[in-house]
Amino acid sequence: MVFSNSIFLIRFLPAVLLLYFAAPRMLRNAILFVASLIFYAWGEPVYVVLMIFSTVVDYTHGMLVESNLKKGNRARARYFVIESMVINLALLGFFKYADFLINNFNALFGSEIPLLHLALPIGISFYTFQTMSYTVDVYRGQAKVQRDIISFGAYVALFPQLIAGPIVQYKTVAEELNARKENCDLFASGVMKFMCGFGKKVLLANNIGMLWDTVSAMAPVQTSVLAAWLGITAYCFQVYFDFSGYSDMAIGLGRMFGFHFLENFNYPFMSKSITEFWRRWHISLGSWFREYVYIPLGGNRVSLPKQIRNIAVVWLLTGFWHGANWNYVLWGVYFGVFLVIEKFFLAKYLKRLPKAVSHIYTLLIVWVSFVFFGLEDLSRAGEFIRSMFVPGAAGIVDTQALYLLRNYAVILVVLALGSTDLPKRVAEWLLVGAAKDVSAGQAVGTKMVDIQMPASRGRLIFATVARAAYLVLVFIIAMAYVVDATYNPFLYFRF
């Protein structure tokens, strides 16, 4: 089951919300836990056992870590942290990477070991990283051990962010697991956040994804330079609006149930360097690798060669986390190389360049990188990149590319504007500006202000109602698409 599914929207979510808020507070985590298991089991019932196993493993290891810390035995506590990490990574490696390793072993040694053809548990990379962060946080003293296994299970299996993130570190929600306070304002904020993300996913990502599907299916000789750039632009927008849309829906759902998940995207396509891009893109993954891999390796506090090693390790793992194929490894290494170059050489020059130039540089690097992300066949990816820069038989511009440009020009403009903070700034100007006018008027209390107050208050009410009406309209249109359309891909199933 996914969020952009009519069964989830019309049946599952309303039923869970009704049960959750009708139940006593002491039962709400249990309802979330059971509902999350049902949500996960909808697509693959067998792997619910795997999730329960991971929950029990990390719950017991958290207790063992705390017990040994109280006894002053940090070495043994560290042993249990390592043991829990080994178990989690072994499960992830077996289900996600077994066939990849067998394939490469067979190719290298000429053996014929049969592939396992295991179905990938949806979201395993997300919830595995979450559970690993728990024992580490307890060991570091950054979070208290969770003694209620139901509450811990609710954290591990929490359906709002189970299958596509953001990756929620235990310490960021530890207090809210047992002491969160739901309220109408937070719920309303969550509903609006969810509707915004739903619109991103269904109306924007799905529709522009069809352009990428068309271009990526072309033979290299039939792909003009314009068609190639249109295709990869479509794919970059599809990935961004799909993933950030799911993150927004997850954050919105979290708020409905009283949780405050951290933002996962911050307008990454506005970046003026690759370093800045990765501070804005998939923030929860970058934070996880920085906190649990990069800093423990020494971070920036070591010699230059070791700093380069640390960056290389992080980005090799980042690429491999995204998928069991060499194109993802290359994707991670590609970014790692540019981050090293920027860190030790290029960053100071980028700051001196006009913002437009550094912005174009960043988008160029990112656009090329997503060719490796979108095409698993490396030879096909190489041919596609060649089509972007070297005119082939189809030339720079052909009739098919112009046809695609005409058909998708409007949505491309909408996507370009939507990937910036311009819509947000306009909304804030309307809402915050009106609120400031009202509060300033109330503070002064003169006759002139008394005359102006109704206009200011009216502006605030109009802006608030207009924003809510807009999001409701977006949601209704998106729902119509979900009910009617057959094209509704879930890009992050592989994770």
C-alpha positions in Angstrom: 0.0 0.0 0.0 1.2 3.5 -0.8 0.0 7.0 0.0 -1.1 7.8 -3.5 -3.5 4.8 -3.5 -7.3 5.1 -3.3 -7.5 2.3 -0.8 -5.1 4.1 1.6 -6.8 7.5 1.1 -10.5 6.4 1.3 -10.4 3.4 3.6 -7.2 2.8 5.5 -6.3 6.4 6.7 -9.8 7.5 7.8 -10.3 4.2 9.7 -6.9 4.5 11.5 -7.6 8.2 12.4 -11.0 7.3 13.7 -9.7 4.5 15.9 -6.7 6.5 17.0 -8.5 9.5 18.3 -11.4 7.5 19.7 -9.0 5.4 21.8 -7.6 6.3 25.2 -4.1 7.8 25.0 -2.5 4.8 26.6 -3.7 2.6 23.6 -2.7 5.0 20.8 0.8 3.6 20.2 -0.6 0.1 20.1 -3.1 1.2 17.4 -0.3 2.8 15.4 1.8 -0.3 15.7 -0.9 -2.7 14.6 -2.1 -0.3 11.8 1.5 0.0 10.6 1.9 -3.8 10.4 -1.4 -4.0 8.4 -0.2 -1.2 6.1 3.1 -3.1 5.5 1.5 -6.5 5.2 -0.9 -5.2 2.5 1.8 -5.7 -0.1 4.0 -8.4 1.3 2.6 -10.2 4.4 5.6 -12.5 4.7 8.0 -9.7 5.4 6.0 -8.5 8.4 7.9 -11.3 10.3 11.2 -9.7 9.2 10.1 -6.3 10.6 8.9 -7.8 13.9 12.2 -9.7 14.2 14.1 -6.4 13.6 12.0 -4.7 16.3 12.7 -7.4 18.8 16.4 -7.5 18.1 16.9 -3.8 18.5 14.6 -3.5 21.5 16.5 -6.2 23.4 19.9 -4.8 22.3 18.9 -1.4 23.6 18.0 -2.9 26.9 21.3 -4.8 27.0 23.3 -1.6 26.1 21.6 0.3 28.9 22.1 -2.5 31.4 25.8 -2.7 30.7 26.3 1.1 30.8 24.7 1.2 34.2 27.2 -1.4 35.4 30.0 0.7 34.0 30.9 -1.9 31.4 31.1 0.3 28.2 33.1 -2.4 26.3 30.3 -4.9 26.6 27.7 -2.2 25.8 29.7 -1.4 22.7 29.7 -5.1 21.8 25.9 -5.2 21.9 25.7 -2.1 19.7 28.0 -3.8 17.2 26.0 -7.0 17.3 22.7 -5.2 16.6 24.3 -3.4 13.7 25.7 -6.6 12.3 22.3 -8.3 12.5 20.6 -5.4 10.8 23.2 -5.0 8.1 23.1 -8.8 7.5 19.4 -8.7 6.9 19.7 -5.7 4.6 22.6 -7.3 2.7 20.9 -10.7 2.3 17.6 -9.4 0.9 18.9 -6.4 -1.0 22.4 -7.3 -2.2 22.6 -11.1 -2.3 21.8 -11.4 -6.1 24.1 -8.5 -6.9 27.0 -10.2 -5.1 26.3 -13.6 -6.7 26.1 -12.0 -10.1 29.4 -10.3 -9.7 31.0 -13.4 -8.2 29.8 -15.5 -11.2 31.1 -13.0 -13.7 34.5 -12.7 -11.9 35.2 -16.4 -11.4 33.0 -18.0 -14.1 30.9 -19.9 -11.6 27.2 -20.7 -12.0 25.8 -20.1 -8.5 22.0 -19.7 -9.0 20.4 -16.4 -8.0 18.1 -16.3 -5.1 15.5 -14.0 -6.8 14.3 -12.7 -3.4 11.6 -10.1 -3.4 12.9 -6.9 -1.8 11.1 -5.9 1.4 9.7 -2.4 0.7 11.5 0.3 2.6 14.0 -2.0 4.2 16.8 0.5 3.8 14.8 3.2 5.6 13.7 1.2 8.6 17.0 -0.6 9.0 18.8 2.7 9.3 16.2 3.9 11.8 16.6 0.9 14.1 20.4 1.0 13.9 20.3 4.6 15.1 18.4 3.6 18.2 21.1 1.4 19.9 23.8 3.9 18.9 21.8 6.8 20.5 21.3 4.8 23.7 24.9 4.0 23.8 26.0 7.6 23.3 23.5 8.8 26.0 21.6 10.8 23.4 18.4 9.0 24.1 16.8 7.0 26.9 16.1 3.3 26.4 12.6 2.5 25.4 11.1 0.0 27.9 7.7 -0.4 26.2 8.2 -2.8 23.2 4.8 -1.6 21.7 6.0 2.0 21.7 9.3 0.9 20.2 7.5 -1.2 17.6 5.4 1.9 16.7 8.6 3.8 16.1 10.1 1.1 13.8 7.0 0.4 11.8 5.4 3.8 11.9 3.5 3.8 8.6 3.7 7.5 7.7 7.4 7.2 7.0 7.9 3.5 6.7 8.4 2.9 3.0 9.9 6.2 1.7 11.3 8.1 4.6 12.3 10.5 5.9 14.8 8.5 8.0 13.7 9.3 11.5 16.4 9.1 14.1 15.1 7.7 17.4 16.4 10.6 19.5 14.3 13.1 17.4 11.0 11.4 18.4 11.9 9.7 21.7 9.9 12.1 23.8 7.0 12.2 21.4 6.6 8.4 21.4 5.1 8.5 24.9 4.4 12.2 25.6 3.2 13.7 22.3 0.3 16.2 22.3 -2.1 16.1 19.4 -4.1 19.3 18.7 -6.3 20.8 16.1 -3.7 23.2 14.8 -1.1 20.5 14.3 -3.6 18.2 12.7 -4.7 20.9 10.3 -1.1 21.7 9.5 -0.5 18.0 8.8 -3.6 17.8 6.5 -2.3 20.7 4.4 1.2 19.3 4.3 -0.2 16.0 3.2 -2.3 17.5 0.4 0.6 19.5 -0.9 2.8 16.4 -1.1 0.0 14.4 -2.7 -0.4 17.1 -5.4 3.4 17.0 -6.0 3.4 13.3 -6.4 0.3 12.7 -8.5 -0.1 15.9 -10.5 3.5 16.8 -11.1 5.8 13.8 -10.7 3.5 11.3 -12.4 2.8 13.6 -15.4 6.4 14.6 -16.1 7.5 11.0 -15.6 5.7 10.1 -18.9 8.1 12.4 -20.7 11.1 10.6 -19.3 9.6 7.3 -20.1 9.2 8.4 -23.8 12.8 9.8 -24.1 14.5 7.0 -22.2 12.8 4.4 -24.5 14.3 6.1 -27.7 17.3 4.5 -29.4 20.5 6.6 -29.0 20.5 7.4 -32.7 17.0 8.7 -32.5 17.7 11.0 -29.6 18.5 14.6 -30.5 20.4 16.9 -28.1 17.1 18.7 -27.2 15.2 15.5 -26.6 18.0 14.2 -24.3 18.0 17.3 -22.2 14.2 17.3 -22.1 14.2 13.7 -20.9 16.8 14.1 -18.2 15.2 17.4 -17.0 11.9 15.5 -16.8 13.5 12.7 -14.8 15.2 15.1 -12.3 11.9 16.8 -11.7 10.1 13.5 -11.5 12.5 12.1 -8.8 12.4 15.4 -6.9 8.7 15.9 -6.8 8.0 12.2 -6.3 10.4 11.8 -3.4 9.8 15.2 -1.8 6.1 14.7 -2.3 6.2 11.4 -0.4 8.3 13.1 2.3 5.8 15.9 2.6 2.9 13.4 2.9 4.9 11.5 5.6 5.6 14.7 7.5 1.9 15.7 7.2 0.7 12.3 8.4 3.2 12.5 11.3 1.7 15.8 12.4 -1.8 14.3 12.3 -0.7 11.8 14.9 1.3 14.3 17.0 4.8 13.7 15.6 7.2 16.4 14.3 9.4 14.8 11.6 12.2 16.9 10.3 12.1 18.3 6.7 13.8 16.1 4.1 14.2 18.5 1.2 15.0 22.3 1.1 14.7 23.3 -2.5 17.9 21.5 -3.7 17.7 22.8 -7.3 18.3 26.3 -6.0 21.8 25.2 -4.8 25.0 26.9 -6.1 27.4 24.1 -5.3 27.2 20.3 -5.0 28.1 20.7 -1.3 25.0 22.9 -0.9 22.9 20.5 -3.0 23.5 17.7 -0.6 22.7 19.8 2.4 19.3 20.3 0.8 18.6 17.0 -0.9 17.4 13.9 1.1 18.5 15.7 4.3 17.7 12.7 6.6 20.0 10.4 4.7 22.8 12.9 4.6 22.4 13.6 8.3 22.4 9.8 9.1 25.7 9.2 7.2 27.3 12.2 8.7 26.4 11.4 12.2 26.8 7.6 12.2 29.6 7.1 9.6 31.5 10.3 8.7 32.0 11.7 12.2 32.9 8.3 13.8 35.6 7.9 11.1 37.1 11.2 12.2 35.2 13.7 10.0 37.3 16.8 9.3 39.4 16.3 12.4 42.0 14.1 10.7 44.7 14.5 8.1 43.9 15.4 4.5 44.3 11.8 3.2 42.0 10.5 5.9 39.4 13.2 5.2 39.3 12.1 1.6 39.0 8.5 2.7 36.1 9.4 5.0 34.3 11.2 2.1 35.0 8.3 -0.2 33.6 5.8 2.3 30.4 7.8 2.9 29.7 8.3 -0.8 30.4 4.8 -1.8 27.9 3.7 0.9 25.4 6.4 -0.1 25.5 5.1 -3.7 25.2 1.5 -2.6 22.3 2.3 -0.2 20.2 3.5 -3.2 20.3 0.2 -5.0 22.1 -3.1 -5.7 23.7 -2.2 -9.0 26.9 -0.6 -10.2 25.1 2.5 -11.6 24.2 3.5 -8.1 27.8 2.9 -6.9 29.0 5.1 -9.7 26.4 7.7 -8.9 27.7 7.9 -5.3 31.3 8.0 -6.4 30.6 10.7 -8.9 29.1 13.0 -6.2 32.0 12.1 -3.9 34.6 13.2 -6.4 32.9 16.6 -6.9 32.5 17.0 -3.1 36.2 16.4 -2.6 37.1 18.8 -5.4 34.8 21.5 -4.0 36.0 21.0 -0.4 39.7 21.3 -1.1 39.9 23.5 -4.2 36.7 24.7 -6.0 34.5 26.1 -3.2 36.4 29.4 -2.9 36.2 30.0 -6.6 32.5 29.2 -6.7 31.8 31.8 -4.1 33.4 34.5 -6.3 31.4 33.6 -9.4 28.1 35.2 -10.2 25.3 33.3 -8.6 23.8 32.4 -12.0 27.1 30.8 -13.1 27.5 28.7 -10.0 23.8 27.7 -10.1 24.2 26.5 -13.8 27.4 24.6 -12.8 25.5 22.8 -10.0 22.5 21.9 -12.2 24.7 20.6 -14.9 26.5 18.3 -12.5 23.3 17.1 -11.0 21.5 16.6 -14.3 24.4 14.4 -15.6 24.4 12.4 -12.3 20.8 11.5 -12.7 21.5 9.7 -16.0 23.4 7.1 -13.9 20.5 7.1 -11.4 17.8 6.5 -14.0 19.5 4.1 -16.4 20.9 0.9 -14.7 22.7 -0.2 -17.9 26.0 1.8 -17.7 26.6 1.5 -21.5 23.1 2.9 -22.1 23.8 5.7 -19.6 27.0 6.5 -21.5 25.2 6.7 -24.8 22.6 9.0 -23.3 25.2 11.4 -21.9 26.8 11.5 -25.3 23.4 12.4 -26.8 23.2 15.3 -24.4 26.4 16.9 -25.6 27.3 15.4 -29.1 24.7 15.6 -31.9 24.0 12.3 -33.5 21.9 11.3 -36.5 18.9 13.1 -35.0 20.9 16.3 -34.7 20.5 19.1 -32.1 16.8 19.6 -32.6 14.3 17.3 -34.4 10.6 17.3 -34.9 10.0 14.7 -32.2 11.8 16.9 -29.6 9.9 20.0 -30.7 6.6 18.0 -30.3 7.6 16.9 -26.8 8.6 20.4 -25.9 5.2 21.8 -27.1 3.3 19.1 -25.1 5.2 19.5 -21.9 6.3 23.2 -21.9 3.6 24.4 -19.5 4.3 21.6 -16.9 8.0 22.2 -17.2 7.6 25.9 -16.3 5.3 24.9 -13.4 7.9 22.4 -12.2 10.8 24.9 -12.5 8.9 27.5 -10.5 7.7 24.8 -8.0 11.3 23.6 -7.4 12.1 27.1 -6.0 11.0 28.8 -2.9 9.0 31.5 -4.8 5.6 30.0 -4.1 6.5 29.6 -0.4 7.7 33.2 -0.2 4.5 34.5 -1.9 2.3 32.5 0.6 4.4 33.7 3.5 4.0 37.3 2.3 0.3 36.9 2.1 -0.1 35.1 5.5 2.7 36.5 7.6 2.3 40.0 6.3 -1.3 40.1 7.1 -0.7 38.6 10.5 1.9 41.3 11.3 -0.5 44.0 10.2 -3.2 42.7 12.6 -0.8 42.3 15.5 0.7 45.7 14.9 -2.7 47.2 14.8 -3.7 45.5 18.1 -0.5 46.8 19.8 -0.9 50.5 18.8 -4.6 50.9 19.4 -5.2 54.4 17.9 -8.3 55.6 16.1 -6.5 55.4 12.7 -5.5 51.8 13.4 -9.0 50.9 14.4 -10.1 52.0 11.0 -7.4 49.9 9.3 -7.8 46.8 11.4 -10.7 45.3 9.5 -8.8 45.5 6.2 -5.7 43.8 7.7 -7.8 41.1 9.4 -9.7 40.6 6.2 -6.5 40.1 4.3 -5.3 37.5 6.8 -8.6 35.7 6.6 -8.7 35.8 2.8 -5.1 34.5 2.6 -5.7 31.7 5.0 -9.0 30.6 3.3 -7.5 31.0 -0.2 -4.5 28.7 0.8 -6.8 26.1 2.2 -9.1 26.2 -0.8 -6.2 25.9 -3.2 -4.9 22.8 -1.4 -8.3 21.2 -1.3 -8.7 21.8 -5.0 -5.3 20.3 -5.6 -6.3 17.3 -3.5 -9.6 16.8 -5.4 -7.9 17.0 -8.8 -5.2 14.6 -7.7 -7.8 12.2 -6.3 -9.5 12.2 -9.7 -6.2 11.3 -11.3 -5.6 8.5 -8.8 -9.1 7.0 -9.4 -8.9 7.4 -13.2 -5.2 7.0 -14.1 -3.2 3.8 -14.5 0.2 5.5 -14.4 1.1 5.9 -10.8 4.7 4.6 -10.3 6.3 4.2 -6.9 10.0 5.2 -7.6 11.4 4.3 -4.2 10.1 0.7 -3.9 13.7 -0.5 -4.4 14.8 1.0 -1.1 
